[in-house]
């Protein structure tokens, strides 16, 4: 059962490492807007440049 405890320990370490490498700044969306939008991004911690895509989704929404 040493393998099981190793996997649990490694998983705990990885979760802690990911938590410590998290962003320091929060993404704060605008509070007052009539526009419907979504934010999509894929962040690579090893890259020095990141990309965020913001686009409207009004044409995808249905009024119920």
TORBADREN-685105 format. One record per atom (N, C-alpha, C, CB): x, y, z; residue number from 1; residue in one letter; atom name. Coordinates in pm, whole numbers, m for minus. Atoms other than C-alpha are relative to their C-alpha. Glycine has a CB too. Example, Ala and Ser with C-alpha at 12.3 -4.5 7.8 and 13.67 -1.06 7.14 Angstrom:
# TORBADREN-685105
(pt (89 m119 0) 1 'A' 'N') (pt (1230 m450 780) 1 'A' 'CA') (pt (90 120 0) 1 'A' 'C') (pt (m99 3 125) 1 'A' 'CB') (pt (m82 m119 m6) 2 'S' 'N') (pt (1367 m106 714) 2 'S' 'CA') (pt (m77 109 73) 2 'S' 'C') (pt (41 46 m142) 2 'S' 'CB') 
# end
This chain:
# TORBADREN-685105
(pt (81 m121 0) 1 'X' 'N') (pt (0 0 0) 1 'X' 'CA') (pt (85 126 0) 1 'X' 'C') (pt (m92 0 119) 1 'X' 'CB') (pt (m84 m119 3) 2 'X' 'N') (pt (297 233 m14) 2 'X' 'CA') (pt (m30 83 m125) 2 'X' 'C') (pt (149 m38 3) 2 'X' 'CB') (pt (31 m71 124) 3 'X' 'N') (pt (202 324 m373) 3 'X' 'CA') (pt (m122 90 18) 3 'X' 'C') (pt (m23 m99 m114) 3 'X' 'CB') (pt (120 m80 m24) 4 'X' 'N') (pt (m141 446 m262) 4 'X' 'CA') (pt (29 125 80) 4 'X' 'C') (pt (m104 m83 72) 4 'X' 'CB') (pt (m33 m118 m80) 5 'X' 'N') (pt (1 676 4) 5 'X' 'CA') (pt (89 96 m78) 5 'X' 'C') (pt (69 m41 131) 5 'X' 'CB') (pt (m84 m85 84) 6 'X' 'N') (pt (259 804 m246) 6 'X' 'CA') (pt (m86 83 m95) 6 'X' 'C') (pt (100 m85 m81) 6 'X' 'CB') (pt (89 m71 93) 7 'X' 'N') (pt (m16 895 m493) 7 'X' 'CA') (pt (m80 107 73) 7 'X' 'C') (pt (m95 m99 m70) 7 'X' 'CB') (pt (74 m98 m78) 8 'X' 'N') (pt (m219 1069 m223) 8 'X' 'CA') (pt (90 117 38) 8 'X' 'C') (pt (m60 m64 127) 8 'X' 'CB') (pt (m95 m106 m36) 9 'X' 'N') (pt (87 1264 m108) 9 'X' 'CA') (pt (36 86 m120) 9 'X' 'C') (pt (125 m60 60) 9 'X' 'CB') (pt (m33 m73 122) 10 'X' 'N') (pt (179 1359 m463) 10 'X' 'CA') (pt (m118 87 m44) 10 'X' 'C') (pt (40 m96 m112) 10 'X' 'CB') (pt (119 m77 36) 11 'X' 'N') (pt (m178 1468 m536) 11 'X' 'CA') (pt (m19 121 90) 11 'X' 'C') (pt (m124 m88 5) 11 'X' 'CB') (pt (11 m111 m94) 12 'X' 'N') (pt (m186 1681 m222) 12 'X' 'CA') (pt (104 107 m29) 12 'X' 'C') (pt (16 m50 144) 12 'X' 'CB') (pt (m106 m96 33) 13 'X' 'N') (pt (145 1841 m315) 13 'X' 'CA') (pt (m35 79 m125) 13 'X' 'C') (pt (133 m73 m18) 13 'X' 'CB') (pt (35 m68 124) 14 'X' 'N') (pt (25 1919 m667) 14 'X' 'CA') (pt (m113 100 20) 14 'X' 'C') (pt (m40 m102 m106) 14 'X' 'CB') (pt (108 m94 m29) 15 'X' 'N') (pt (m297 2078 m540) 15 'X' 'CA') (pt (51 122 75) 15 'X' 'C') (pt (m110 m69 81) 15 'X' 'CB') (pt (m58 m112 m74) 16 'X' 'N') (pt (m99 2291 m296) 16 'X' 'CA') (pt (83 88 m93) 16 'X' 'C') (pt (86 m51 116) 16 'X' 'CB') (pt (m84 m76 93) 17 'X' 'N') (pt (147 2394 m569) 17 'X' 'CA') (pt (m86 82 m96) 17 'X' 'C') (pt (92 m93 m79) 17 'X' 'CB') (pt (90 m73 91) 18 'X' 'N') (pt (m135 2490 m807) 18 'X' 'CA') (pt (m66 116 73) 18 'X' 'C') (pt (m107 m95 m59) 18 'X' 'CB') (pt (61 m107 m79) 19 'X' 'N') (pt (m303 2692 m532) 19 'X' 'CA') (pt (95 114 26) 19 'X' 'C') (pt (m50 m54 130) 19 'X' 'CB') (pt (m98 m105 m26) 20 'X' 'N') (pt (17 2880 m457) 20 'X' 'CA') (pt (39 76 m126) 20 'X' 'C') (pt (124 m59 64) 20 'X' 'CB') (pt (m35 m66 125) 21 'X' 'N') (pt (76 2960 m825) 21 'X' 'CA') (pt (m118 74 m62) 21 'X' 'C') (pt (54 m102 m99) 21 'X' 'CB') (pt (119 m64 55) 22 'X' 'N') (pt (m273 3103 m872) 22 'X' 'CA') (pt (22 149 m21) 22 'X' 'C') (pt (m120 m23 92) 22 'X' 'CB') (pt (m10 m144 30) 23 'X' 'N') (pt (m328 3454 m999) 23 'X' 'CA') (pt (m11 83 128) 23 'X' 'C') (pt (m110 42 m99) 23 'X' 'CB') (pt (5 m91 m113) 24 'X' 'N') (pt (m269 3735 m756) 24 'X' 'CA') (pt (m108 106 m18) 24 'X' 'C') (pt (134 67 21) 24 'X' 'CB') (pt (102 m100 28) 25 'X' 'N') (pt (m517 3968 m926) 25 'X' 'CA') (pt (m127 m70 m45) 25 'X' 'C') (pt (49 100 m107) 25 'X' 'CB') (pt (128 56 41) 26 'X' 'N') (pt (m883 3887 m959) 26 'X' 'CA') (pt (m47 70 m126) 26 'X' 'C') (pt (m105 14 113) 26 'X' 'CB') (pt (62 m59 118) 27 'X' 'N') (pt (m1065 3944 m1286) 27 'X' 'CA') (pt (m136 51 43) 27 'X' 'C') (pt (m12 m102 m119) 27 'X' 'CB') (pt (124 m61 m46) 28 'X' 'N') (pt (m1342 4187 m1200) 28 'X' 'CA') (pt (m79 48 m121) 28 'X' 'C') (pt (29 118 99) 28 'X' 'CB') (pt (79 m44 115) 29 'X' 'N') (pt (m1614 4216 m1465) 29 'X' 'CA') (pt (m71 131 31) 29 'X' 'C') (pt (m103 m108 m39) 29 'X' 'CB') (pt (73 m124 m24) 30 'X' 'N') (pt (m1799 4545 m1513) 30 'X' 'CA') (pt (m130 m28 74) 30 'X' 'C') (pt (m27 73 m132) 30 'X' 'CB') (pt (120 23 m80) 31 'X' 'N') (pt (m2085 4581 m1267) 31 'X' 'CA') (pt (m126 51 m67) 31 'X' 'C') (pt (15 65 135) 31 'X' 'CB') (pt (119 m56 65) 32 'X' 'N') (pt (m2318 4791 m1480) 32 'X' 'CA') (pt (21 2 m151) 32 'X' 'C') (pt (m30 143 52) 32 'X' 'CB') (pt (m4 4 146) 33 'X' 'N') (pt (m2355 4693 m1842) 33 'X' 'CA') (pt (m123 m74 m51) 33 'X' 'C') (pt (131 m68 m51) 33 'X' 'CB') (pt (113 69 62) 34 'X' 'N') (pt (m2640 4593 m2068) 34 'X' 'CA') (pt (47 m107 m98) 34 'X' 'C') (pt (m90 100 m72) 34 'X' 'CB') (pt (m55 97 94) 35 'X' 'N') (pt (m2410 4386 m2285) 35 'X' 'CA') (pt (13 m137 66) 35 'X' 'C') (pt (136 47 m53) 35 'X' 'CB') (pt (m17 137 m46) 36 'X' 'N') (pt (m2407 4010 m2251) 36 'X' 'CA') (pt (131 m49 m61) 36 'X' 'C') (pt (m122 m93 m42) 36 'X' 'CB') (pt (m131 40 50) 37 'X' 'N') (pt (m2055 3872 m2277) 37 'X' 'CA') (pt (51 m120 77) 37 'X' 'C') (pt (99 116 10) 37 'X' 'CB') (pt (m68 109 m68) 38 'X' 'N') (pt (m1833 3584 m2183) 38 'X' 'CA') (pt (150 23 m9) 38 'X' 'C') (pt (m39 m138 m60) 38 'X' 'CB') (pt (m146 m11 m2) 39 'X' 'N') (pt (m1466 3565 m2094) 39 'X' 'CA') (pt (57 m140 m11) 39 'X' 'C') (pt (51 73 130) 39 'X' 'CB') (pt (m62 131 20) 40 'X' 'N') (pt (m1255 3275 m2217) 40 'X' 'CA') (pt (150 19 m3) 40 'X' 'C') (pt (m51 m67 m131) 40 'X' 'CB') (pt (m146 m12 2) 41 'X' 'N') (pt (m890 3224 m2149) 41 'X' 'CA') (pt (65 m132 37) 41 'X' 'C') (pt (46 109 96) 41 'X' 'CB') (pt (m81 116 m34) 42 'X' 'N') (pt (m627 2957 m2129) 42 'X' 'CA') (pt (136 53 44) 42 'X' 'C') (pt (13 m100 m122) 42 'X' 'CB') (pt (m121 m57 m56) 43 'X' 'N') (pt (m336 3046 m1905) 43 'X' 'CA') (pt (108 m106 13) 43 'X' 'C') (pt (m28 65 136) 43 'X' 'CB') (pt (m116 88 m8) 44 'X' 'N') (pt (4 2884 m1933) 44 'X' 'CA') (pt (99 64 97) 44 'X' 'C') (pt (65 m23 m141) 44 'X' 'CB') (pt (m90 m61 m98) 45 'X' 'N') (pt (215 2949 m1621) 45 'X' 'CA') (pt (146 6 m46) 45 'X' 'C') (pt (m7 m77 129) 45 'X' 'CB') (pt (m137 m2 50) 46 'X' 'N') (pt (533 2883 m1820) 46 'X' 'CA') (pt (23 107 m106) 46 'X' 'C') (pt (36 m136 m55) 46 'X' 'CB') (pt (m10 m99 107) 47 'X' 'N') (pt (458 3150 m2082) 47 'X' 'CA') (pt (8 140 59) 47 'X' 'C') (pt (m119 m12 m96) 47 'X' 'CB') (pt (m8 m138 m48) 48 'X' 'N') (pt (547 3517 m2043) 48 'X' 'CA') (pt (m112 87 m59) 48 'X' 'C') (pt (135 60 m35) 48 'X' 'CB') (pt (111 m72 61) 49 'X' 'N') (pt (247 3623 m2257) 49 'X' 'CA') (pt (m126 m85 10) 49 'X' 'C') (pt (31 35 m149) 49 'X' 'CB') (pt (127 70 m14) 50 'X' 'N') (pt (m115 3529 m2190) 50 'X' 'CA') (pt (m102 63 m94) 50 'X' 'C') (pt (m50 4 148) 50 'X' 'CB') (pt (105 m50 88) 51 'X' 'N') (pt (m428 3570 m2402) 51 'X' 'CA') (pt (m136 m21 64) 51 'X' 'C') (pt (6 m69 m138) 51 'X' 'CB') (pt (138 8 m48) 52 'X' 'N') (pt (m787 3640 m2303) 52 'X' 'CA') (pt (m89 43 m114) 52 'X' 'C') (pt (m23 88 128) 52 'X' 'CB') (pt (95 m32 107) 53 'X' 'N') (pt (m1074 3640 m2549) 53 'X' 'CA') (pt (m132 40 64) 53 'X' 'C') (pt (m18 m122 m98) 53 'X' 'CB') (pt (129 m49 m50) 54 'X' 'N') (pt (m1386 3845 m2471) 54 'X' 'CA') (pt (m89 22 m122) 54 'X' 'C') (pt (16 133 84) 54 'X' 'CB') (pt (91 m18 112) 55 'X' 'N') (pt (m1686 3826 m2702) 55 'X' 'CA') (pt (m143 m7 47) 55 'X' 'C') (pt (26 m106 m108) 55 'X' 'CB') (pt (142 m3 m36) 56 'X' 'N') (pt (m2061 3880 m2699) 56 'X' 'CA') (pt (m63 m136 m28) 56 'X' 'C') (pt (m74 111 m77) 56 'X' 'CB') (pt (72 126 18) 57 'X' 'N') (pt (m2300 3588 m2668) 57 'X' 'CA') (pt (m150 25 m15) 57 'X' 'C') (pt (26 m95 119) 57 'X' 'CB') (pt (142 m33 13) 58 'X' 'N') (pt (m2629 3770 m2728) 58 'X' 'CA') (pt (m70 m87 m103) 58 'X' 'C') (pt (m16 147 m37) 58 'X' 'CB') (pt (62 80 107) 59 'X' 'N') (pt (m2694 3575 m3048) 59 'X' 'CA') (pt (m20 m146 41) 59 'X' 'C') (pt (85 8 m126) 59 'X' 'CB') (pt (13 138 m46) 60 'X' 'N') (pt (m2666 3248 m2852) 60 'X' 'CA') (pt (m108 m17 106) 60 'X' 'C') (pt (132 m49 54) 60 'X' 'CB') (pt (96 7 m110) 61 'X' 'N') (pt (m2918 3335 m2580) 61 'X' 'CA') (pt (m143 m7 m53) 61 'X' 'C') (pt (16 121 92) 61 'X' 'CB') (pt (141 10 35) 62 'X' 'N') (pt (m3287 3245 m2594) 62 'X' 'CA') (pt (m81 62 112) 62 'X' 'C') (pt (m41 m147 m25) 62 'X' 'CB') (pt (90 m59 m100) 63 'X' 'N') (pt (m3559 3443 m2418) 63 'X' 'CA') (pt (m104 m104 36) 63 'X' 'C') (pt (m67 132 m54) 63 'X' 'CB') (pt (98 101 m43) 64 'X' 'N') (pt (m3776 3212 m2209) 64 'X' 'CA') (pt (m111 63 78) 64 'X' 'C') (pt (65 m107 84) 64 'X' 'CB') 
# end
